[in-house]
Amino acid sequence: MAAAAAGAASGLPGPVAQGLKEALVDTLTGILSPVQEVLRSWQQRRWHPTPVLLPGKSHGQRSLVGCSP
């Protein structure tokens, strides 16, 4: 008890509080790491327009096999 009281008096966390802090940091890191990966990949993704094939137009190699314009 004296060591815990001395730690509290000096402003330093005791061994139990330090262990809880480390466990909390590990837990939050485990939760947030996948979220950060998803956000990072979403931010890096660029918008690519979807090609639209209009009827009656020649689309070259994009046209369907066996169909003539």
C-alpha positions as CSV (number, residue, x, y, z in Angstrom):
1,M,0.0,0.0,0.0
2,A,2.8,2.4,0.8
3,A,4.3,2.0,-2.7
4,A,0.9,2.6,-4.3
5,A,0.4,5.7,-2.1
6,A,3.9,6.9,-2.9
7,G,3.2,6.4,-6.6
8,A,-0.1,8.3,-6.4
9,A,1.5,11.1,-4.4
10,S,4.3,11.5,-7.0
11,G,1.9,11.6,-9.9
12,L,3.2,8.3,-11.4
13,P,0.8,5.4,-12.0
14,G,1.2,2.3,-9.9
15,P,1.9,-1.1,-11.5
16,V,-1.8,-2.0,-11.7
17,A,-2.7,1.3,-13.3
18,Q,0.2,1.0,-15.7
19,G,-0.9,-2.5,-16.6
20,L,-4.4,-1.4,-17.2
21,K,-3.2,1.5,-19.3
22,E,-1.1,-0.8,-21.5
23,A,-4.0,-3.3,-21.8
24,L,-6.3,-0.4,-22.9
25,V,-3.8,0.9,-25.4
26,D,-3.4,-2.6,-26.9
27,T,-7.1,-3.1,-27.1
28,L,-7.8,0.2,-28.7
29,T,-4.9,-0.3,-31.2
30,G,-6.4,-3.7,-32.1
31,I,-9.7,-2.1,-32.7
32,L,-8.6,1.0,-34.6
33,S,-5.9,-0.6,-36.8
34,P,-8.4,-2.3,-39.2
35,V,-10.5,0.8,-39.2
36,Q,-7.5,2.9,-40.2
37,E,-6.6,0.5,-42.9
38,V,-10.1,0.7,-44.4
39,L,-10.0,4.5,-44.3
40,R,-6.5,4.6,-45.8
41,S,-7.5,2.3,-48.7
42,W,-10.7,4.3,-49.2
43,Q,-8.8,7.6,-49.4
44,Q,-6.3,6.2,-51.9
45,R,-9.0,4.8,-54.1
46,R,-9.6,7.0,-57.2
47,W,-12.9,7.3,-59.0
48,H,-13.0,5.6,-62.3
49,P,-16.0,6.3,-64.5
50,T,-18.0,3.3,-65.6
51,P,-17.9,2.9,-69.4
52,V,-21.4,3.2,-71.0
53,L,-22.0,1.3,-74.3
54,L,-24.7,3.2,-76.2
55,P,-26.8,1.4,-78.8
56,G,-26.0,2.2,-82.4
57,K,-22.5,3.3,-81.7
58,S,-19.3,1.4,-82.7
59,H,-17.3,0.5,-79.6
60,G,-14.3,-1.2,-81.2
61,Q,-12.9,-4.0,-79.0
62,R,-15.5,-3.3,-76.3
63,S,-18.3,-4.5,-78.5
64,L,-19.8,-7.9,-77.7
65,V,-18.5,-10.8,-79.7
66,G,-21.0,-11.9,-82.4
67,C,-22.9,-8.6,-82.3
68,S,-22.5,-6.1,-85.2
69,P,-23.1,-2.4,-84.7
